[in-house]
Amino acid sequence: MSDGQFVTSSFCAKGECVAVAADATGVRVRSTTAEAVVVGFTDDEWSAFVRGVKNGEFDLDHLRG
């Protein structure tokens, strides 16, 4: 994968997914269905988020209580 190329999860089956790209300036996230809307994060922000995902903090049942 080259710097800045958006990728989706291998679990994305329906095409309605999150796409992520990273380069020297940070990480960008967009929807695969609304490509014009892009949100950017620093490396530190993204790393903290990924750690939370791996820890289950963003599982839907956890978020919805």
Secondary structure, DSSP 8 states (H G I E B T S, - for coil): --TT--EE-TT--SS--EEEEEETTEEEEEESS-TT-EEEE-HHHHHHHHHHHHTTTT-HHHHH-
